[in-house]
């Protein structure tokens, strides 16, 4: 399944479950990512970067000054 996400500066994507996935950045952005019950991690991505996430429950906060735009490619078993 492929989804496009647009998260305005300062907005939050509430906690939700996610399958194993690849995330591909469509814009430059900075987010705070909290997986399961771990501490939040802040990451900055540039357009064209891709990164992998294992299945987890997470929430995302756009802590940057620009809209976060990215594609999520989720994998089902």
Secondary structure, DSSP 8 states (H G I E B T S, - for coil): -EEEEEE-TT-EEEEEEE-SEEEEESS-EEEEEEETTS--EEEEE-TT-EEEE-SEEEEEEE-SSS-EEEEEEE---
